[in-house]
Amino acid sequence: SSQGTLQKGKPNKSPLSKHLYMVAIPAVLEAGATAKLCADLMQPNEALTMTTSLVYKKRTTLFKWTSRKDLHTCAQFQNDEVWNFEVEVQGSMFSSKEVRKVMIRVYQLMTFVQTDKPIYLPGQTGNLELLVKCHPLKPFIFISISCF
């Protein structure tokens, strides 16, 4: 899956401040599925609070980290609808906010029926196989049925 990456870092008040952060999140998320984001905060020279949020009608804060030293972490979260993904990093001398759209895909259940004969006459018996596909990246579920 493709990854969207936010990378930013600029001082708010002091030109000597150097803050770098990066957040990686899939650009396309499956509705209702668990997704993973990873965050890096590199070489902070003050305590910084990094807040990651999904926004649609109301703000949902996924994670909030505060650190004075390097931070490298990953976390999982649930998603529901189409969202904006926000990352905000705040310190006494540094402030940054980035917003990116994240696409949430809803996958429909697909069912295929395969029979052992192209046409059944009344009273004939046969075999059929149901193929159920829930997700484009997950395998089919096979169900074999014998009709008598």
C-alpha angles and dihedrals in degrees: 000000000000118000128220113210128197115199122172142140130165132147122255101201111354123057088206093063114103119191126165127183137167133191123190121198131158111266091219120042128189112239112253093005129119114257132186132226128187126204132194127190110187129199101339114186093199138027107288128189116212116197122187118194142174112218127200118140087326134026119260112192110213100184140350121198130180120195142161093194138043113309124199114171143144128203138180127231142175121242132197117175143004109310148178112231114218130192118189124182116189133181136150092268101023136058130171135162128184128184126195132172117243120199117224113202124204111208118206122218112253123202125191124188118205121187131193091235129043092223131021121209119215110284096015119132126215149146130270135185126209118210115196121189118188102172134018093237098042124081125256121267108232122210118180118199130185115209118208 
